[in-house]
Amino acid sequence: MTGYVIQRFASAMLLLLAITAVAYGLIYSGGAEVSRSILGELATDEQVAAKNVELGLDQPLPIQYGNWLANAVRGDLGRSWFSAERVSDAIASRLGVTLSIVSVAILICTVISVALGAFAAVRRGWWDRAVQIVSVIGEALPNFWVGLLLVATFAISLRLFPATGFVPLNRSPLGWLSSITLPVTALVIGGVASAAAQVRGALIDVLSRDYIRTLRARGLPENRVILRHALRNAAPAAITVLSLQFIGMIGGAVMIEKVFALPGMGTLAIDATVRGDIPVIMGVLITMALIVVVVNLFVDLANAWINPKARLA
């Protein structure tokens, strides 16, 4: 198991290194264009050249990337070109907002999707068809549209929750819960729809195996067969699906944060893209990539722990 952990960790680090190299090359390859976008179209060639020197864009791209990587390893992602704020500080102040929304959403999604998927797989019949219909409808609804509908209904019409804004947990737990309820709901609806269908399919496949029929023939209680044996063997597929939902929710949070005016990573990324603030864009991209790589690493390790055959694969 130790060798497998080392192998997966090394693969994750190589993947993250490749992502940073490709992203840096795509974003920073046009040095003169970057400087001109900051100075404006009326800037002279001499001013653009001076700005290139100031930003370090006059050096060859591999050297630029090497300097950036050396600083990034130490936690220094540079400064914003427009506000002079440290990129790492800007990300740190907003990452908690995004992770709090996505973490609560995936927790709720896990509980509901596993319960619905298991119920549909075990009961079958019209319960199974109902879950499939709900899953199809839920997947078809864009989360930003659901967010707008929730704002119009529960924030504006009924005035049960705030339409915009975020309250930190350490300031007011009830205020925090109230501020994330609608954004989390918007993310959960689509996530539950997709994950429940996948959990259902994985569990139906496991329940059709010979060893399940053998356990039932031996007289084991149905609850024990389902909870101890069937769900455990369906867990790798469920964990993989839920990890993809977590990653998808991070992407979906970009639009959700704009809908609810939340000061998270999505809002930071959109604002930086509109202004052309490349150091901030790069910082957000790398942070998101790191989260995705870490999630995938933990999923691989969890699957290897549950299913030893995964280590051999």
N, C-alpha and C positions, 0 to 999 in steps of 0.2 A: 504493500500500500504506500509506503514511503517513496519508493521509486516512481510510482504513478503520480503522486502529489508533486514531486519535483519536476517530472516531465510536463504535467499540465501547467504548472506555474511558469516554466521556461517558455512553453508555447504561448501563454498569455502575454508574457513580457515581449516576446518577439512580435506578436500581433500588434500590441500597443505601439511598439517602435515603428512598425511599418505604417500604421495609421498616421502617426505624427509626421513621418517623413513625407508621405503622399500629400497630406493636408497642407503642410508647410510649403511644399513645392508648388501646389496649385494656388495657394493664397498669395504667396510672396514672389512668384516668378516675374511679375510685371513691376519692377522697381520704379521706373519712371512714372508709370501710370498711377501707382500708389501715391507717390509724392505729389503728383499733379492734382489728384483728387482731393488731397488735403489743402493745397494752396489755392486751388481754383484754376479755371481755364485761362485766366489772364496772367498767370505766373510765367515769368521768363524762364528760358532754359537754364540760366545761371542759378535762379532761385530753386528750380527743381533739383539741380545737381547738388546744391548746398543742403537741401532737405534730405536727399539720398544719403549724404555723408552723415548728417545728424542722426538718421534712423538706422545707419549701418547697412543700407541697401546698396552701397557702392561696392561691397565685397562680393566675391563669388557665392552663389547660392549654397553650396555645401558648407562653406565656412559660416554663413549666416545661420544655417540650421544647427551646426555644431555648437555655436555660441548660445543659440536659443535653448537647445537641449540641455546643455550644461547648467544653464540658469534654471530651467524648468525642473530638473532633478532636485535642485535646492529649494524649490517652491516659488521661484521668481518667474512669473509669466509676463513680465514687462509692465508697462503703464499704458493707460488709455491715451490715444492721440488727441482726444478732445477734452477730457476732464482731468487728465494727469493722475487719475486714481490708479492705484496698483490693481492690476487685473486679478490677482489672487485675493485681494480684499473685496473687490466687487463680487467675485464668485462666492466667497465665503459668506458674505452678508445675504446672499440670495439662494444659496444651495439648500439651506434648511427649509425654506418655503416649499420648494419643489419636492424635496424628499419627504416632507411631512405629508403632503397631499398624495404622492404616489405610494408611499409605504402604507398609509391607512387604506387607500383604495385597493392595493393588492392583497392586504390582509382580509378585508371584507370580501373581495372577489374570490379568494381561496376558499373561505368557509362556505359561501353560498354556492359556488360552482361545484365544489366537491359534493355538497349535500344534494343539489339538484341532479348532477350527473349520476351519482350513486342511486338516488331514488328512481330515476328514469330507467337505469340499467336493470335494477332489481324488480321493480313493479311492472315495467313494460306497459303494453296496452295503451290506453288513452293518455295516461300520465307521460309516457314516453313521447307520444306524438305532440303533446302540449309543450314539453320542454324543447323539442326540436323546432316547433313553430316559433316559440319565444326566442330561441337562439337565432333563428334566421332574421327575425324582425330586429332584434337587438344589434346584430352585426351590421344591418343595413342603415342604422341611424348614425350619422356623423356626430362625434362627441361635442363639437362646438355648437351644432344645432340643438342638441339636447341641453347644453349649457344655457343657450339663449332662452329656450323654452322654460327651463327651471327658474331663470331670473325673472321672466315675465310672470310666471305663475306664483312662485313662493316668495319672491323678494318684492316685486312691485305690486301685484294684486293682493296677496294675502299678508304681506309684510311679516313673514315668519323668520326670514333670514336676511342678512345684509346682502345687497346686490354686488358690492365691490369691497375690496380691502382685505387685509390680513392682520390678525391679532396674534402675536407670539404666545406660545404655550406658557412661558414663564411669567408673562404679564397677567394673563387671565385664561385659565383652562376652559371655562365656559365660553368666553369670547373666541378662543382659538377653535373650539369645536363648532361654534356657530359659523365662523368664517370659512371653514373648510367643508362644511356639510354639502353644499350645492356643488362645488368643484369635484369633490370626491364622488358624489352621486353621478355626475356626468361621465366620469371615467369608468365607474364600476359597471354601468349598464351595458356598455359594449363589451367590456372585459368578461363579465359573467356569461354573457350570451355565447361568446366564442369558447371559453374555457369549459363551460358545462357540457357543451357538445363533444369536446375532445375527451373529457373525463368519462362521459357516458360511453363513447366508442371504445376506449381502452378497457373499461370495466366489463363491457359486454364480451370483448375478446377473451379476457381472463376467465370469466364465468363459464365460457364454453370449453375450457380446457378439461382434460381427462382427470387431472388430480382434484379438481373442484367436485366433479361428480363422485369421485372416490371418497372424498371427505364427507359429502352428504350421505353417501351410502353407508358410511360407518356410523351415522347417527349424530354427527356433530351439530350443535345448534346453528341455525342459519345465521344468527348475528355474529357468531364466532367465525364462521366460514367467510362472511363478507368482510368483517372488520380486521380480522387477524391475518387472513390469507389472501383474499381477492384484492382488497385495497392495497396491501403491501406490494403485491406483484404489479399492480397497475400504477403504483406511485412514480416510477421513472418517467413514464409518459406524461403523467399529470404535472410533475415538477418541471419538465421541459416546456410544456405548454404554458404554465404559470410564469416561468422565467421570460418567455417571449411576450407574455402579456405585460409583465413589469417593464420590459424594454419599450414595448409599444406605448405604454402609459406615459413614459418619460417623453416620448415624441408627442403624444397627444396633449401633454401638459403645456406645450408651447402655445397652442391655441386657447386652451382653457384658461391659462393665466391672463391672456389678453382679454378674454370675455369677462372675467371677474376682476380685472385690474389688480392682479396679485404681483407683488414685487419678487418674482422668482426668476429662475434661469431662462425660462421661455421669453419673458418680457425683456430680460437683459439681452438675449440673442437677437430678438427682433429689432430692438432699438439700436443695437450696435450695427446690425446689417443695414438698416436705413441710413445711418450716418457714415457707413464705411469704416467703422472703427475696427480695423483688422486684428490688432492684438487682443481685443476683447472677444472677437469672433473665434480666434484661434484658441483662446483660453477656454471658452465655453465648449467648443468642439472636443478638445482634449479631455476636459472633465467628463463630458457625456460618454466619450469613448472609454475612459477609465472605468466608469460605472458599469457599462455594458460588458467589458472584459472581466471585471470582478464578478459580476452576476453569473456570467457563463462559466467562470472557473468554479464557483461554488456549486453550480448545478452539476458540472462534471464530477466533482468530488462527492456530492450527495448521491448521485446515481451509482457511482462506484462503490459507495458504502452500502447502499441498498441492494445493488445487484453486482456481485463480484465478477460476473461475466463481462461487464463493461470495462474492467481493467484490462482484460485480455484483448478486447477489441481495440 
